[in-house]
């Protein structure tokens, strides 16, 4: 007998919200460099997710508290008429955190788990995708997408029913920097956009992200 796989409904139009938090210009007091080239990622993401029938909302240059407020805004929102939710964060970061433009940290896990089935009931049973483009340390190495880490995170999330249906993809492994080109954007986001553009209609998410890992690491 063939195994029956659960397939997410993806029929609503719009499909759902895609929120892009794009931090480019940091307060001088933070001594963090501005993220030149990040606008290339924003343009690519806007085009991709608009073509995939999402409502794209770009928020530029947000402090840590403003990031928290945006998360709260979308967890409070009624997603009943939508089939999916996407959040992309483009910023500097440290291990397990992303930075606001004021240099203060926001815990990535708290962002993600704010959308679980308790805090955001209208997204219960619906896919919630999180793409984090931020350094997670200072080691300078050409980073590959660590699919084993993603699988471990995904497994841990699915062991808890309230945190099911979540997918987290990081630009780099803990302890490492991620890479950005001022002319084309970040390697990770551009690989995500490329993979979704060519395979979103025919491949499962994990297979798409495997292709991201291949292109990003290759």
Backbone as ProteinMPNN parsed JSONL, in Angstrom:
{"seq_chain_A": "XXXXXXXXXXXXXXXXXXXXXXXXXXXXXXXXXXXXXXXXXXXXXXXXXXXXXXXXXXXXXXXXXXXXXXXXXXXXXXXXXXXXXXXXXXXXXXXXXXXXXXXXXXXXXXXXXXXXXXXXXXXXXXXXXXXXXXXXXXXXXXXXXXXXXXXXXXXXXXXXXXXXXXXXXXXXXXXXXXXXXXXXXXXXXXXXXXXXXXXXXXXXXXXXXXXXXXXXXX", "coords_chain_A": {"N_chain_A": [[0.84, -1.192, 0.0], [0.409, 2.258, -0.709], [1.856, 4.961, 1.025], [-0.075, 7.498, 2.477], [0.351, 10.844, 2.119], [0.289, 13.838, 3.998], [-0.899, 16.797, 2.635], [-0.486, 20.202, 2.427], [-3.095, 22.559, 2.205], [-3.201, 24.891, -0.368], [-4.68, 26.995, -1.634], [-5.901, 29.447, -1.285], [-6.344, 32.849, -2.27], [-5.283, 35.923, -1.78], [-2.368, 33.862, -0.937], [-1.368, 34.238, 1.592], [0.308, 36.166, 4.146], [3.476, 37.674, 3.585], [6.103, 38.728, 5.324], [8.722, 40.952, 5.318], [11.443, 41.873, 7.066], [13.74, 44.267, 6.893], [16.805, 45.252, 7.67], [19.015, 47.716, 7.107], [20.447, 50.156, 7.554], [22.278, 50.986, 10.284], [22.31, 52.279, 13.635], [24.795, 54.658, 14.408], [26.025, 54.478, 16.868], [26.082, 51.802, 17.431], [28.192, 50.674, 16.11], [27.957, 48.845, 14.12], [28.26, 47.754, 10.792], [26.63, 49.216, 7.953], [24.281, 47.419, 5.931], [25.015, 47.101, 3.029], [23.692, 46.437, -0.166], [21.576, 44.88, 0.579], [19.142, 45.682, -0.409], [18.906, 44.449, -2.836], [18.187, 41.861, -2.219], [15.667, 42.356, -1.113], [14.193, 43.312, -3.319], [14.225, 41.005, -4.935], [12.877, 39.17, -3.275], [10.362, 40.424, -2.958], [9.402, 40.319, -5.605], [9.355, 37.526, -6.078], [7.56, 36.443, -4.052], [5.268, 37.9, -4.529], [4.62, 36.925, -7.063], [4.004, 34.379, -6.255], [1.614, 34.773, -5.124], [1.358, 36.025, -2.605], [0.713, 38.457, -0.013], [2.864, 40.969, 0.247], [4.819, 42.533, 2.659], [7.028, 44.916, 3.382], [9.247, 45.95, 5.833], [11.367, 48.409, 6.806], [14.523, 48.988, 8.395], [14.337, 48.577, 11.397], [14.158, 48.848, 14.933], [15.05, 46.726, 17.75], [12.83, 46.547, 19.502], [10.829, 47.39, 17.781], [10.851, 45.3, 15.944], [9.897, 43.246, 17.585], [7.348, 44.32, 18.01], [6.27, 44.189, 15.421], [6.166, 41.43, 15.046], [4.264, 40.836, 17.038], [2.089, 42.214, 15.967], [1.472, 40.63, 13.738], [0.969, 38.151, 14.874], [-1.324, 38.697, 16.256], [-3.066, 39.093, 14.227], [-5.813, 38.06, 12.115], [-5.639, 35.143, 10.429], [-7.348, 33.464, 9.161], [-8.464, 33.272, 6.581], [-6.363, 32.665, 4.997], [-3.713, 30.522, 3.725], [-1.075, 30.165, 4.439], [1.976, 31.401, 5.992], [4.698, 33.634, 5.856], [7.841, 34.733, 6.992], [10.6, 36.829, 6.644], [13.785, 37.721, 7.7], [16.205, 40.131, 7.432], [19.237, 41.006, 8.453], [21.9, 42.004, 10.747], [23.387, 39.678, 13.093], [23.745, 37.523, 16.01], [24.717, 34.566, 17.816], [21.845, 32.779, 17.769], [20.277, 35.022, 17.699], [18.841, 38.03, 16.229], [19.726, 41.337, 15.184], [18.299, 44.507, 16.014], [18.196, 47.764, 14.433], [19.201, 49.353, 16.333], [21.108, 47.913, 17.568], [20.383, 46.159, 19.549], [19.446, 42.88, 20.715], [17.226, 40.373, 19.383], [15.619, 37.453, 20.219], [15.661, 34.688, 18.157], [14.194, 32.303, 18.404], [12.072, 33.104, 20.002], [10.741, 34.824, 18.299], [9.89, 33.015, 16.289], [8.363, 31.09, 17.758], [6.302, 32.623, 18.63], [4.352, 32.353, 16.82], [3.077, 29.97, 17.232], [0.507, 27.421, 17.762], [-0.9, 28.195, 19.975], [-0.447, 30.939, 20.522], [-1.069, 32.046, 18.069], [-3.712, 31.2, 16.822], [-5.173, 31.16, 14.458], [-3.419, 30.34, 12.54], [-3.07, 27.716, 12.975], [-2.235, 24.441, 12.013], [-1.362, 25.251, 9.561], [1.236, 25.951, 7.182], [4.152, 27.612, 8.318], [6.68, 29.656, 7.499], [10.04, 30.552, 7.993], [12.709, 32.568, 7.206], [15.962, 33.335, 7.842], [18.293, 35.687, 7.395], [21.154, 36.356, 8.59], [24.213, 36.9, 10.292], [25.535, 34.409, 12.507], [27.585, 34.374, 14.251], [31.17, 34.84, 14.385], [33.002, 33.478, 12.879], [34.78, 33.28, 9.918], [33.956, 31.833, 7.112], [33.203, 30.117, 4.11], [29.989, 29.544, 4.081], [27.858, 26.708, 4.292], [24.515, 25.658, 3.824], [23.236, 24.066, 6.538], [21.78, 21.232, 6.411], [21.283, 19.127, 8.116], [21.106, 20.351, 10.621], [18.793, 21.837, 10.175], [16.923, 19.795, 9.836], [17.001, 18.706, 12.397], [16.032, 20.81, 13.964], [13.51, 21.019, 12.818], [12.425, 18.516, 13.46], [12.379, 18.703, 16.252], [10.523, 20.738, 16.577], [8.194, 19.551, 15.57], [7.745, 17.608, 17.431], [6.349, 18.801, 19.382], [3.088, 19.584, 19.565], [1.871, 22.106, 19.473], [3.748, 23.604, 18.198], [3.937, 22.722, 15.663], [4.169, 22.417, 12.05], [5.99, 24.359, 11.377], [8.751, 25.865, 9.731], [12.115, 26.529, 9.715], [14.709, 28.308, 8.294], [18.073, 28.985, 8.096], [20.629, 31.312, 7.212], [23.175, 30.558, 7.815], [25.257, 28.394, 9.816], [25.288, 28.003, 13.453], [27.621, 30.166, 15.026], [28.939, 31.109, 12.819], [29.675, 33.469, 10.138], [27.584, 35.024, 7.633], [27.237, 35.605, 4.068], [27.369, 38.447, 1.925], [26.872, 40.213, -1.081], [27.409, 43.344, -2.449], [26.43, 43.936, -4.917], [24.686, 41.939, -5.793], [23.257, 41.0, -3.638], [22.576, 38.786, -0.826], [24.095, 35.551, -0.673], [22.575, 33.417, 0.31], [19.785, 34.26, 0.372], [19.408, 34.85, -2.331], [19.788, 32.324, -3.382], [17.613, 30.987, -2.245], [15.469, 32.36, -3.477], [15.945, 31.712, -6.168], [15.633, 28.885, -6.114], [12.957, 28.566, -5.248], [11.667, 29.88, -7.33], [12.046, 28.202, -9.537], [11.29, 25.642, -8.689], [9.145, 25.594, -6.896], [6.615, 24.943, -7.776], [6.647, 22.246, -8.212], [8.073, 20.707, -6.363], [8.488, 19.352, -3.011], [8.828, 21.225, 0.068], [11.16, 20.581, 1.618], [12.75, 19.379, -0.324], [13.104, 21.527, -2.052], [14.631, 23.194, -0.4], [16.87, 21.629, -0.152], [17.926, 21.947, -2.667], [18.502, 24.64, -2.454], [20.541, 24.505, -0.549], [22.467, 23.181, -2.073], [22.975, 25.0, -4.161], [23.673, 27.27, -2.71], [25.857, 26.363, -1.246], [27.507, 25.549, -3.242]], "CA_chain_A": [[0.0, 0.0, 0.0], [1.149, 3.507, -0.751], [1.657, 5.834, 2.169], [-0.812, 8.719, 2.175], [1.061, 11.974, 2.681], [-0.492, 15.039, 4.233], [-0.561, 17.897, 1.747], [-1.068, 21.451, 2.883], [-3.943, 23.295, 1.275], [-2.578, 26.125, -0.835], [-5.644, 27.435, -2.636], [-6.394, 30.8, -1.038], [-5.734, 33.91, -3.057], [-3.845, 35.652, -1.625], [-1.964, 32.684, -0.161], [-1.124, 34.661, 2.964], [1.205, 37.31, 4.303], [4.933, 37.51, 3.593], [6.657, 39.908, 5.989], [10.169, 41.077, 5.163], [12.065, 42.882, 7.926], [15.002, 44.548, 6.218], [17.648, 46.215, 8.385], [20.15, 48.107, 6.274], [21.211, 51.267, 8.125], [22.337, 50.806, 11.734], [22.699, 53.461, 14.395], [26.256, 54.787, 14.478], [26.48, 54.088, 18.204], [26.208, 50.34, 17.51], [29.426, 50.296, 15.414], [27.648, 47.808, 13.138], [28.294, 48.263, 9.425], [25.402, 49.162, 7.182], [24.209, 46.186, 5.129], [24.913, 47.488, 1.624], [23.316, 45.347, -1.065], [20.391, 44.161, 1.051], [17.976, 46.049, -1.232], [18.806, 43.461, -3.924], [17.4, 40.755, -1.663], [14.284, 42.81, -0.956], [13.588, 43.335, -4.654], [14.035, 39.615, -5.367], [11.844, 38.564, -2.437], [9.077, 41.031, -3.324], [8.991, 39.785, -6.908], [9.046, 36.103, -5.941], [6.378, 36.121, -3.264], [4.117, 38.456, -5.239], [4.286, 35.944, -8.101], [3.42, 33.218, -5.573], [0.292, 35.229, -4.643], [1.385, 36.463, -1.213], [0.694, 39.879, 0.292], [4.221, 41.239, 0.713], [4.918, 43.713, 3.507], [8.439, 45.171, 3.686], [9.477, 46.912, 6.912], [12.78, 48.767, 6.737], [15.306, 49.635, 9.453], [13.558, 48.492, 12.623], [14.848, 48.558, 16.186], [14.667, 45.446, 18.354], [11.456, 46.641, 19.995], [9.941, 47.469, 16.614], [10.741, 43.934, 15.416], [8.967, 42.566, 18.492], [6.012, 44.865, 17.755], [5.805, 43.647, 14.137], [5.802, 40.039, 15.332], [2.993, 40.876, 17.769], [1.06, 42.651, 15.014], [1.069, 39.523, 12.87], [0.383, 37.068, 15.669], [-2.672, 39.141, 16.607], [-3.858, 39.19, 13.001], [-6.648, 36.914, 11.764], [-5.143, 34.496, 9.208], [-8.313, 32.416, 8.843], [-8.719, 33.181, 5.139], [-5.101, 32.428, 4.302], [-3.216, 29.145, 3.844], [0.354, 30.089, 4.748], [2.591, 32.627, 6.5], [6.146, 33.681, 5.625], [8.581, 35.872, 7.544], [12.012, 36.877, 6.269], [14.509, 38.755, 8.44], [17.502, 40.467, 6.842], [19.87, 41.878, 9.435], [23.044, 41.428, 11.441], [22.945, 38.815, 14.172], [24.694, 36.761, 16.821], [24.234, 33.195, 18.015], [20.464, 32.655, 18.216], [19.607, 36.325, 17.743], [19.014, 39.023, 15.174], [19.874, 42.675, 15.741], [17.614, 45.682, 15.515], [19.15, 48.77, 13.977], [19.768, 49.959, 17.541], [22.131, 47.012, 18.091], [19.839, 45.268, 20.574], [19.175, 41.543, 20.193], [15.912, 39.736, 19.485], [15.786, 36.003, 20.195], [14.996, 34.109, 16.987], [13.213, 31.306, 18.817], [10.885, 33.796, 20.504], [10.024, 35.285, 17.111], [9.25, 31.874, 15.63], [7.367, 30.425, 18.591], [5.159, 33.516, 18.794], [3.353, 31.962, 15.822], [2.597, 28.609, 17.462], [-0.952, 27.281, 17.714], [-1.494, 28.837, 21.145], [-0.39, 32.386, 20.379], [-1.64, 32.445, 16.774], [-4.59, 30.057, 16.557], [-5.679, 31.154, 13.084], [-2.42, 29.675, 11.691], [-2.971, 26.312, 13.388], [-2.324, 23.486, 10.92], [-0.928, 25.875, 8.314], [2.696, 26.111, 7.157], [4.729, 28.897, 8.726], [8.053, 29.595, 7.008], [10.898, 31.619, 8.502], [14.021, 32.621, 6.576], [16.768, 34.269, 8.628], [19.568, 36.072, 6.802], [21.914, 37.106, 9.594], [25.346, 36.167, 10.855], [25.288, 33.754, 13.793], [28.875, 34.296, 14.92], [32.231, 35.638, 13.762], [33.901, 32.642, 12.093], [34.68, 33.623, 8.509], [34.07, 30.625, 6.31], [32.138, 30.022, 3.122], [29.026, 28.727, 4.807], [26.894, 25.878, 3.6], [23.28, 25.451, 4.552], [23.369, 22.83, 7.298], [20.482, 20.57, 6.327], [21.109, 18.297, 9.303], [20.609, 21.231, 11.668], [17.406, 22.167, 9.857], [16.1, 18.629, 10.121], [16.91, 18.544, 13.841], [15.102, 21.834, 14.432], [12.174, 20.663, 12.344], [11.965, 17.377, 14.251], [12.062, 19.182, 17.596], [9.287, 21.498, 16.509], [7.058, 18.68, 15.328], [7.496, 16.821, 18.635], [5.43, 19.576, 20.198], [1.973, 19.83, 18.656], [1.578, 23.541, 19.333], [4.773, 24.209, 17.356], [4.004, 21.979, 14.409], [3.956, 23.133, 10.788], [6.95, 25.45, 11.276], [9.999, 25.564, 9.039], [13.088, 27.598, 9.938], [15.902, 28.171, 7.47], [19.073, 29.982, 8.476], [21.659, 31.544, 6.197], [24.456, 30.006, 8.237], [25.236, 27.592, 11.032], [25.685, 28.741, 14.649], [29.029, 30.478, 15.176], [29.548, 31.516, 11.558], [29.158, 34.617, 9.422], [26.96, 34.778, 6.334], [27.929, 36.403, 3.065], [26.542, 39.375, 1.165], [27.547, 40.933, -2.158], [26.679, 44.606, -2.581], [25.865, 44.032, -6.264], [23.647, 40.943, -6.061], [22.57, 40.611, -2.417], [23.201, 37.692, -0.078], [24.108, 34.271, -1.362], [21.497, 32.581, 0.812], [18.475, 34.708, -0.104], [19.349, 34.694, -3.788], [19.611, 30.893, -3.639], [16.216, 30.685, -1.899], [14.62, 32.908, -4.534], [16.174, 30.899, -7.369], [15.052, 27.552, -5.939], [11.494, 28.687, -5.227], [11.218, 30.302, -8.66], [12.079, 27.113, -10.511], [10.808, 24.344, -8.211], [8.038, 25.678, -5.943], [5.409, 24.349, -8.355], [6.774, 20.806, -8.451], [8.843, 20.012, -5.323], [8.186, 19.605, -1.618], [9.67, 22.264, 0.654], [12.476, 20.057, 2.004], [13.518, 19.184, -1.546], [13.488, 22.852, -2.524], [15.72, 23.693, 0.438], [18.064, 20.854, -0.511], [18.477, 22.626, -3.838], [19.089, 25.879, -1.934], [21.814, 24.141, 0.054], [23.404, 22.835, -3.135], [23.362, 26.218, -4.869], [24.31, 28.161, -1.728], [27.157, 25.826, -0.859], [28.306, 25.222, -4.403]], "C_chain_A": [[0.881, 1.251, 0.0], [0.828, 4.352, 0.474], [0.937, 7.104, 1.727], [-0.136, 9.883, 2.889], [0.101, 13.148, 2.881], [0.017, 16.16, 3.342], [-1.252, 19.154, 2.251], [-1.961, 22.047, 1.793], [-3.254, 24.599, 0.912], [-3.426, 26.688, -1.973], [-6.098, 28.87, -2.456], [-5.658, 31.802, -1.923], [-6.185, 35.243, -2.471], [-3.569, 34.417, -0.764], [-1.823, 33.024, 1.32], [-0.196, 35.857, 2.974], [2.664, 36.859, 4.233], [5.519, 38.803, 4.135], [8.176, 39.89, 5.853], [10.658, 42.207, 6.053], [13.488, 43.086, 7.427], [15.765, 45.639, 6.964], [18.912, 46.485, 7.586], [21.042, 49.127, 6.961], [21.131, 51.198, 9.646], [22.805, 52.077, 12.419], [24.221, 53.498, 14.568], [26.805, 54.317, 15.82], [26.682, 52.581, 18.336], [27.536, 49.844, 16.953], [29.214, 49.105, 14.491], [27.633, 48.43, 11.746], [26.896, 48.244, 8.812], [25.451, 47.961, 6.232], [23.977, 46.554, 3.654], [24.603, 46.266, 0.758], [22.061, 44.618, -0.646], [19.149, 44.489, 0.23], [17.803, 45.092, -2.41], [17.988, 42.261, -3.463], [15.927, 41.132, -1.554], [13.555, 42.788, -2.298], [13.279, 41.918, -5.127], [12.915, 38.939, -4.591], [10.461, 39.11, -2.778], [8.55, 40.434, -4.624], [8.557, 38.333, -6.79], [7.716, 35.88, -5.244], [5.115, 36.815, -3.8], [3.661, 37.495, -6.331], [3.656, 34.686, -7.505], [2.111, 33.581, -4.861], [0.253, 35.505, -3.139], [1.217, 37.987, -1.147], [2.029, 40.224, 0.942], [4.259, 42.574, 1.454], [6.379, 43.888, 3.914], [8.532, 46.248, 4.758], [10.985, 47.178, 6.998], [13.297, 49.389, 8.028], [14.549, 49.74, 10.773], [14.448, 48.182, 13.829], [14.383, 47.206, 16.717], [13.217, 45.476, 18.824], [10.46, 46.718, 18.842], [9.789, 46.112, 15.947], [9.761, 43.134, 16.262], [7.535, 43.028, 18.233], [5.424, 44.332, 16.447], [5.367, 42.199, 14.308], [4.451, 39.991, 16.034], [1.838, 41.278, 16.858], [0.546, 41.483, 14.186], [0.564, 38.311, 13.642], [-1.036, 37.414, 16.082], [-3.612, 39.15, 15.407], [-4.674, 37.919, 12.769], [-6.196, 36.362, 10.412], [-6.11, 33.428, 8.692], [-8.473, 32.205, 7.341], [-7.464, 32.931, 4.32], [-4.579, 31.024, 4.604], [-1.778, 29.044, 4.325], [0.804, 31.42, 5.33], [4.1, 32.533, 6.29], [6.719, 34.915, 6.309], [10.051, 35.738, 7.158], [12.659, 38.012, 7.059], [15.901, 38.904, 7.845], [18.189, 41.453, 7.777], [21.241, 41.335, 9.813], [22.518, 40.535, 12.56], [24.098, 38.241, 14.961], [24.051, 35.411, 17.084], [22.82, 33.194, 18.591], [19.67, 33.937, 18.205], [19.754, 37.069, 16.429], [19.074, 40.392, 15.848], [18.85, 43.637, 15.149], [18.645, 46.696, 15.092], [19.76, 49.546, 15.151], [20.805, 49.06, 18.212], [21.647, 46.075, 19.179], [19.373, 43.962, 19.933], [17.695, 41.163, 20.347], [16.126, 38.239, 19.295], [14.983, 35.408, 19.04], [13.915, 33.116, 17.393], [11.938, 31.953, 19.337], [10.064, 34.364, 19.356], [9.215, 34.14, 16.514], [8.107, 31.317, 16.468], [6.194, 31.335, 18.95], [4.025, 33.15, 17.84], [2.856, 30.536, 16.033], [1.078, 28.6, 17.6], [-1.654, 27.85, 18.937], [-1.567, 30.344, 20.939], [-1.034, 32.885, 19.085], [-2.526, 31.312, 16.263], [-5.077, 30.008, 15.119], [-4.669, 30.598, 12.085], [-2.227, 28.212, 12.075], [-3.163, 25.398, 12.181], [-1.893, 24.028, 9.579], [0.591, 26.063, 8.336], [3.119, 27.534, 7.48], [6.227, 28.837, 8.425], [8.84, 30.807, 7.488], [12.276, 31.505, 7.855], [14.825, 33.722, 7.259], [18.109, 34.486, 7.949], [20.286, 36.969, 7.788], [23.083, 36.254, 10.037], [24.944, 35.554, 12.192], [26.579, 33.568, 14.571], [29.891, 35.096, 14.143], [33.185, 34.811, 12.917], [33.698, 32.932, 10.621], [35.001, 32.399, 7.672], [32.971, 30.681, 5.279], [31.125, 29.017, 3.644], [28.143, 27.922, 3.871], [25.651, 25.772, 4.46], [23.345, 24.092, 5.222], [22.013, 22.137, 7.36], [20.236, 19.67, 7.526], [20.562, 19.132, 10.453], [19.151, 21.574, 11.438], [16.493, 21.007, 10.186], [15.929, 18.442, 11.618], [15.955, 19.573, 14.439], [13.681, 21.458, 14.057], [11.598, 19.514, 13.151], [11.558, 17.821, 15.648], [10.748, 19.947, 17.611], [8.074, 20.582, 16.384], [6.778, 17.758, 16.507], [6.543, 17.535, 19.581], [4.305, 20.053, 19.301], [1.732, 21.318, 18.426], [2.579, 24.239, 18.434], [4.974, 23.427, 16.074], [3.862, 22.935, 13.228], [4.876, 24.347, 10.643], [8.216, 24.984, 10.567], [10.92, 26.763, 9.185], [14.318, 27.329, 9.071], [16.841, 29.33, 7.752], [20.126, 30.101, 7.374], [22.963, 30.843, 6.526], [24.293, 29.2, 9.517], [25.658, 28.429, 12.232], [27.199, 28.942, 14.717], [29.69, 31.053, 13.936], [28.912, 32.787, 10.998], [28.378, 34.136, 8.205], [27.501, 35.813, 5.363], [26.962, 37.204, 2.212], [27.411, 40.08, 0.132], [26.749, 42.189, -2.443], [25.996, 44.734, -3.943], [24.712, 43.072, -6.514], [22.841, 40.551, -4.828], [23.291, 39.475, -1.717], [23.105, 36.389, -0.852], [22.906, 33.426, -0.965], [20.136, 32.995, 0.243], [18.363, 34.553, -1.61], [19.186, 33.223, -4.172], [18.191, 30.457, -3.325], [15.289, 31.137, -3.019], [14.738, 32.072, -5.801], [15.469, 29.55, -7.261], [13.526, 27.599, -5.939], [10.948, 29.045, -6.606], [11.091, 29.112, -9.598], [11.448, 25.819, -10.02], [9.62, 24.405, -7.263], [6.783, 24.982, -6.459], [5.47, 22.832, -8.424], [7.456, 20.026, -7.327], [8.298, 20.323, -3.933], [9.208, 20.58, -1.037], [11.069, 21.762, 0.996], [13.353, 19.846, 0.774], [13.972, 20.514, -2.142], [14.683, 23.368, -1.728], [16.997, 22.886, 0.255], [18.736, 21.492, -1.719], [19.095, 23.964, -3.429], [20.462, 25.59, -1.341], [22.87, 23.845, -0.981], [23.902, 24.088, -3.839], [24.129, 27.153, -3.961], [25.709, 27.689, -1.387], [28.084, 25.607, -2.025], [28.929, 26.412, -5.05]], "O_chain_A": [[1.943, 1.289, 0.621], [-0.323, 4.443, 0.901], [1.3, 7.712, 0.72], [-0.059, 9.906, 4.117], [-0.772, 13.412, 2.053], [1.216, 16.438, 3.299], [-2.463, 19.161, 2.474], [-1.614, 22.033, 0.611], [-2.78, 25.324, 1.786], [-2.966, 26.839, -3.105], [-6.635, 29.461, -3.393], [-4.493, 31.608, -2.272], [-7.335, 35.646, -2.645], [-4.41, 33.987, 0.025], [-2.12, 32.205, 2.189], [0.052, 36.48, 1.942], [3.032, 35.805, 4.753], [5.443, 39.848, 3.488], [8.829, 38.918, 6.232], [10.325, 43.37, 5.823], [14.33, 42.194, 7.525], [15.406, 46.815, 6.893], [19.761, 45.611, 7.412], [22.264, 48.983, 6.954], [20.054, 51.333, 10.227], [23.588, 52.85, 11.867], [24.847, 52.474, 14.842], [27.926, 53.814, 15.894], [27.373, 52.126, 19.247], [27.97, 48.737, 17.271], [30.172, 48.428, 14.117], [27.063, 49.502, 11.544], [26.085, 47.369, 9.114], [26.522, 47.546, 5.79], [22.892, 46.345, 3.11], [25.189, 45.199, 0.94], [21.524, 43.82, -1.414], [18.213, 43.693, 0.167], [16.697, 44.933, -2.928], [17.193, 41.711, -4.225], [15.047, 40.329, -1.864], [12.429, 42.299, -2.391], [12.199, 41.658, -5.658], [12.098, 38.222, -5.168], [9.498, 38.349, -2.877], [7.373, 40.085, -4.719], [7.521, 37.944, -7.329], [6.839, 35.203, -5.78], [4.005, 36.349, -3.541], [2.463, 37.273, -6.509], [2.869, 34.008, -8.165], [1.574, 32.786, -4.089], [-0.756, 35.254, -2.48], [1.536, 38.704, -2.096], [2.293, 39.811, 2.072], [3.799, 43.6, 0.951], [6.906, 43.101, 4.701], [7.964, 47.33, 4.61], [11.771, 46.262, 7.237], [12.622, 50.196, 8.668], [14.17, 50.827, 11.209], [15.365, 47.364, 13.75], [13.437, 46.615, 16.195], [12.461, 44.537, 18.573], [9.365, 46.163, 18.93], [8.715, 45.796, 15.435], [8.902, 42.43, 15.732], [6.611, 42.215, 18.236], [4.228, 44.054, 16.368], [4.332, 41.787, 13.786], [3.588, 39.193, 15.667], [0.737, 40.74, 16.969], [-0.657, 41.354, 13.955], [-0.205, 37.518, 13.099], [-1.868, 36.521, 16.242], [-4.831, 39.208, 15.574], [-4.269, 36.831, 13.18], [-6.347, 37.018, 9.382], [-5.73, 32.585, 7.88], [-8.604, 31.068, 6.886], [-7.499, 32.981, 3.09], [-4.952, 30.414, 5.606], [-1.302, 27.942, 4.597], [0.122, 32.435, 5.191], [4.704, 31.484, 6.517], [6.156, 36.006, 6.217], [10.661, 34.682, 7.323], [12.144, 39.13, 7.084], [16.67, 37.946, 7.764], [17.771, 42.606, 7.883], [21.69, 40.328, 9.266], [21.348, 40.622, 12.932], [25.267, 38.443, 14.632], [22.945, 35.15, 16.612], [22.612, 33.558, 19.748], [18.521, 33.961, 18.645], [20.648, 36.794, 15.628], [18.541, 40.581, 16.942], [18.563, 43.599, 13.953], [19.835, 46.525, 15.355], [20.716, 50.301, 14.976], [21.321, 49.385, 19.281], [22.428, 45.27, 19.686], [18.963, 43.933, 18.772], [17.019, 41.567, 21.293], [16.745, 37.813, 18.32], [13.77, 35.602, 18.955], [12.839, 33.088, 16.794], [10.845, 31.422, 19.141], [8.835, 34.387, 19.421], [8.017, 34.271, 16.265], [7.01, 31.094, 15.957], [5.201, 30.872, 19.512], [2.884, 33.576, 18.022], [2.275, 29.946, 15.122], [0.44, 29.652, 17.56], [-2.878, 27.976, 18.941], [-2.613, 30.957, 21.153], [-1.494, 34.025, 19.02], [-2.13, 30.557, 15.375], [-5.368, 28.927, 14.605], [-5.001, 30.399, 10.917], [-1.327, 27.545, 11.563], [-4.12, 25.549, 11.421], [-2.035, 23.351, 8.561], [1.168, 26.308, 9.396], [2.544, 28.51, 6.999], [6.954, 28.051, 9.033], [8.371, 31.942, 7.403], [12.929, 30.465, 7.948], [14.429, 34.887, 7.259], [18.957, 33.594, 7.924], [20.064, 38.179, 7.826], [22.967, 35.033, 10.146], [24.119, 36.108, 12.918], [26.664, 32.708, 15.447], [29.525, 35.943, 13.327], [34.091, 35.367, 12.296], [32.578, 32.844, 10.118], [36.155, 31.989, 7.544], [31.905, 31.239, 5.543], [31.364, 27.809, 3.651], [27.738, 28.391, 2.807], [25.734, 25.793, 5.688], [23.495, 23.073, 4.547], [21.201, 22.414, 8.242], [19.086, 19.47, 7.915], [19.668, 18.693, 11.176], [18.358, 21.603, 12.38], [15.414, 21.198, 10.747], [14.851, 18.064, 12.077], [15.16, 19.245, 15.32], [12.763, 21.563, 14.87], [10.415, 19.526, 13.493], [10.534, 17.385, 16.174], [9.957, 19.821, 18.545], [7.046, 20.815, 17.02], [5.694, 17.181, 16.59], [5.992, 16.914, 20.49], [4.532, 20.838, 18.38], [1.424, 21.737, 17.311], [2.314, 25.34, 17.951], [6.047, 23.464, 15.471], [3.489, 24.097, 13.386], [4.579, 25.262, 9.875], [8.689, 23.866, 10.772], [10.555, 27.882, 8.824], [14.893, 26.242, 9.12], [16.462, 30.497, 7.66], [20.464, 29.126, 6.702], [23.767, 30.563, 5.637], [23.285, 29.327, 10.213], [26.314, 29.457, 12.064], [27.967, 28.006, 14.493], [30.857, 31.443, 13.975], [27.779, 33.135, 11.329], [28.497, 32.98, 7.797], [28.144, 36.781, 5.769], [25.895, 36.727, 1.826], [28.534, 40.491, 0.421], [25.539, 42.117, -2.657], [25.087, 45.548, -4.106], [23.849, 43.344, -7.349], [21.842, 39.843, -4.949], [24.469, 39.223, -1.973], [22.15, 36.16, -1.593], [22.287, 32.788, -1.816], [19.418, 32.162, -0.308], [17.31, 34.157, -2.11], [18.529, 32.906, -5.163], [17.617, 29.646, -4.052], [14.424, 30.38, -3.458], [13.73, 31.76, -6.436], [14.79, 29.12, -8.193], [12.879, 26.76, -6.564], [9.885, 28.565, -7.0], [10.135, 29.025, -10.369], [11.097, 24.967, -10.837], [9.122, 23.356, -6.854], [5.978, 24.487, -5.671], [4.449, 22.189, -8.67], [7.42, 18.796, -7.335], [7.731, 21.389, -3.692], [10.304, 20.744, -1.573], [12.058, 22.434, 0.702], [14.556, 20.102, 0.815], [15.078, 20.622, -2.67], [15.63, 23.91, -2.298], [18.091, 23.402, 0.483], [19.962, 21.569, -1.79], [20.105, 24.376, -3.999], [21.424, 26.319, -1.586], [24.034, 24.204, -0.808], [25.099, 24.232, -4.089], [25.116, 27.762, -4.375], [26.633, 28.491, -1.252], [29.297, 25.49, -1.851], [29.634, 26.273, -6.049]]}, "name": "protein", "num_of_chains": 1, "seq": "XXXXXXXXXXXXXXXXXXXXXXXXXXXXXXXXXXXXXXXXXXXXXXXXXXXXXXXXXXXXXXXXXXXXXXXXXXXXXXXXXXXXXXXXXXXXXXXXXXXXXXXXXXXXXXXXXXXXXXXXXXXXXXXXXXXXXXXXXXXXXXXXXXXXXXXXXXXXXXXXXXXXXXXXXXXXXXXXXXXXXXXXXXXXXXXXXXXXXXXXXXXXXXXXXXXXXXXXXX"}
